[in-house]
Structure formats: structure tokens, C-alpha cells
Amino acid sequence: MTNILIADAHPILRMGLSMVLNSAEEFYLQDAVASTSQLFSAIEKQIPHIVILEMDIPEINGIATIRRLKKINSNIKVLIFSSQPESVYALSAVRAGAYGYLPKTARIDQILTALTQISQGKIYLTNTLTEQLKKEKSGEEEKSIFRKLSSREIEVLKLLASGKKNKEVANGLDINEKTVSTYKARLMKKLNVTNIVDMLQQAKALELY
């Protein structure tokens, strides 16, 4: 039996995922929470095998949450369940330690397949992303600007683009404000801009809003 913990801010999604898990004999719904503070509190009581984690979970950014979960217990496997673009955030999530990435438009059979593979220690990615990776490796696609950016730089850029101040970005990513300033300088250099306004326009062009 694989113990699952759901962490998603949306009550209807928590309810829907709970119903899916309760209908599957091989999975046990351990808990369903709405924020990262509730998530870490639940984990203190019992370590789950898999956490289904919303990318935009309140309080701490999803990628930062993955890293913190790995520090708490490296055996916890994370499946990101997100409305964010797969082409941008799936690889960042996997690099941070996630075992899979699913869009919130996924079918029930996809969710169960992903959980089954992850419970076996395998990485799960959708066919769309798998095909994209194959094309990139074979040189069939032009290099993306995202390849210039680290997963943490993408996180910082996304939060800044959403209107967050340095302090809010620092709190959301569990880093200090000086580090945020350093990332902003790196981003401007990599995106070939000289000011914050142009940097945020780049973020808009990259569909990070």
C-alpha cells in the first residue's frame, strides 16, 4: 500500500484527487492539506510515500517545497500537479527532485499511471514532454532561452513577473533578499537587458505572467 499526501490550495481539486485515490486499492490517502505549513505539519506526524504537490501551493514556492521535503526525508517522492506550463516548469521540478509532473488537465488514468510509476521509483513525464526532450536531444528544435536559465533563476523571474517584491520573493523561495538581488543581476545579464522593466517584459514574452 502506497501512502499519498495531497497538498493543493483548491478544495475541489483536493476532493477530486481524494476520490480518485479512495477508488484505487493500491493507494491510501494519508491526508489532504491546503498550504505548505499544513503539509510540513502533516509530515511531522507521518511520512508519506508520495506527495501530490501543487506548483503554486500557498506560502512557499513549489520548487522550494520539493527541496525542503528532500531535506526532511530523501525517500519522499513528489508528483507535481500543476496548471503552470509543462514546457517551462516540468524540468525545473525534476531537477529539484520531483519524480513527476502532471498538468491539472490530466485524465484519471494518467494520474494513476503516474502514481504507480513513481511508487516503483520511476520518473513520470507526459508523452508531450518526453517527445519534446527527444527532439531537443536530436537537435530538431532551436535552443530555448530557458536553457540559459537555472531552475532557481526561472523561479525568481516568475515571482518578480507576478509583481512580488524582493522580500516576498525571498520569503517564497526560502532565501535571503541579498540572494534575490544577485539573481536579478544574473537574469538581466542572461536576458541581455539593462533594467528591471525590460527584464519583466522578457518574462511576459516567455509567458511567465
C-alpha positions in Angstrom: 0.0 0.0 0.0 1.4 3.4 -1.0 0.6 6.3 1.3 -0.3 9.5 -0.5 -0.5 13.1 0.8 -2.3 15.7 -1.3 -1.1 19.4 -1.0 -3.3 21.7 -3.1 -5.0 25.0 -2.3 -8.1 24.3 -4.2 -10.8 22.4 -2.2 -12.5 20.9 -5.3 -9.2 19.5 -6.6 -8.4 18.0 -3.2 -11.8 16.4 -3.2 -11.4 15.1 -6.7 -8.0 13.6 -6.1 -9.2 12.1 -2.8 -12.0 10.4 -4.6 -9.6 9.0 -7.2 -7.2 7.7 -4.6 -10.0 6.2 -2.5 -11.2 4.2 -5.5 -7.8 2.6 -6.0 -6.9 -0.3 -3.8 -3.1 0.1 -4.1 -3.2 3.7 -2.7 -4.1 5.0 0.7 -5.0 8.7 1.2 -3.0 9.8 4.2 -4.1 13.4 4.3 -5.1 16.4 2.1 -3.8 19.9 3.0 -4.1 23.4 1.5 -0.7 25.0 2.3 2.9 24.3 2.9 2.7 24.9 6.7 -0.1 22.3 6.8 2.0 20.0 4.6 5.0 20.1 6.9 2.8 19.7 10.0 1.2 16.6 8.5 4.6 15.1 7.6 5.8 15.5 11.2 3.0 13.1 12.2 3.6 10.6 9.4 6.0 10.4 6.4 4.1 9.7 3.2 5.5 7.7 0.3 4.3 10.2 -2.3 3.2 13.9 -2.1 1.0 15.2 -4.8 2.1 18.9 -4.7 0.6 21.9 -6.4 3.2 24.1 -8.1 1.7 27.3 -6.7 0.9 26.0 -3.2 0.5 29.0 -0.8 3.3 30.2 1.4 6.4 28.6 -0.2 7.1 28.1 -3.9 6.5 24.5 -5.2 10.2 24.0 -6.2 11.4 25.3 -2.9 9.0 23.0 -1.2 10.4 20.0 -3.1 13.9 20.8 -1.9 12.7 21.2 1.7 10.8 17.9 1.6 14.0 16.2 0.3 15.9 17.6 3.3 13.3 16.3 5.7 13.3 12.8 4.2 15.0 11.9 0.9 12.6 9.0 0.5 9.6 11.2 -0.1 8.6 11.2 -3.7 6.9 14.2 -5.2 4.4 14.4 -8.1 3.8 18.0 -9.2 0.2 18.6 -10.2 0.2 22.0 -11.9 -1.6 24.5 -14.1 1.7 26.0 -15.0 3.2 25.4 -18.5 4.8 22.0 -18.6 7.5 23.1 -21.1 8.9 25.5 -18.5 8.4 24.0 -15.1 8.5 20.2 -15.5 12.2 20.1 -16.0 12.8 22.5 -13.2 10.7 20.4 -10.9 12.5 17.2 -11.8 15.9 18.9 -11.4 14.8 19.9 -7.9 13.9 16.3 -7.0 10.4 15.7 -8.2 9.5 12.3 -9.6 6.9 13.5 -12.0 4.9 16.4 -13.4 1.2 16.4 -14.4 -1.0 19.2 -15.7 -4.2 19.7 -13.9 -6.0 18.7 -17.1 -4.7 15.2 -16.8 -7.1 12.2 -17.0 -7.7 9.9 -14.1 -5.9 7.1 -15.8 -2.8 9.4 -16.2 -2.9 10.3 -12.6 -3.0 6.6 -11.5 -0.3 5.7 -14.0 2.0 8.4 -12.8 1.5 7.4 -9.1 2.1 3.7 -10.0 5.4 4.5 -11.8 6.5 6.9 -9.1 5.8 4.3 -6.4 8.1 2.0 -8.3 10.9 4.6 -8.2 10.5 5.7 -11.8 10.3 9.3 -13.2 6.9 10.1 -14.8 6.6 12.7 -17.6 3.8 13.1 -20.1 4.2 11.9 -23.7 4.2 15.5 -24.9 7.2 16.4 -22.7 9.0 13.2 -23.5 8.7 13.8 -27.2 9.9 17.4 -26.7 13.0 16.2 -24.9 13.8 13.7 -27.7 13.6 16.4 -30.3 15.8 18.7 -28.3 18.4 15.9 -27.8 18.4 15.2 -31.6 18.8 18.9 -32.4 15.5 19.1 -34.2 14.5 22.3 -32.2 16.2 25.6 -31.8 17.7 26.3 -28.4 15.3 27.8 -25.9 16.1 30.8 -23.9 15.1 28.7 -20.8 18.3 26.7 -21.3 20.2 29.8 -20.3 18.4 30.0 -17.0 18.8 27.7 -14.0 15.6 26.4 -12.3 16.1 28.8 -9.5 16.5 31.8 -11.9 13.2 30.8 -13.6 11.5 30.7 -10.1 12.8 34.2 -9.3 11.9 35.6 -12.7 8.4 34.2 -12.4 7.8 35.6 -9.0 9.1 39.0 -9.9 7.0 39.0 -13.1 3.9 38.3 -10.9 4.5 41.5 -9.0 6.4 40.2 -6.0 8.9 42.4 -4.2 12.4 41.2 -3.3 11.3 40.4 0.3 8.3 38.5 -0.9 10.4 36.5 -3.4 12.9 35.8 -0.7 10.2 34.5 1.7 8.5 32.4 -1.0 11.8 30.7 -2.0 13.2 30.5 1.5 16.3 32.6 0.6 17.5 36.0 1.7 16.9 39.3 0.0 20.6 39.7 -1.0 20.4 36.5 -2.9 17.3 37.7 -4.7 19.3 40.8 -5.8 22.1 38.6 -7.0 19.6 36.5 -9.1 18.1 39.7 -10.6 21.6 40.8 -11.7 22.2 37.4 -13.3 18.8 37.4 -15.0 19.4 40.8 -16.6 22.8 39.6 -17.9 21.5 36.4 -19.3 18.4 38.0 -20.8 20.6 40.8 -22.2 18.7 43.7 -20.6 19.8 46.6 -18.5 16.8 47.3 -16.3 14.0 45.6 -14.4 11.3 46.9 -16.8 12.9 45.2 -19.8 13.5 42.1 -17.8 9.8 41.8 -16.9 8.9 42.4 -20.5 11.1 39.4 -21.3 9.2 37.4 -18.7 6.0 38.4 -20.4 7.3 37.3 -23.8 8.3 34.0 -22.2 4.7 33.6 -20.9 5.7 33.7 -17.2 2.8 36.0 -16.3 
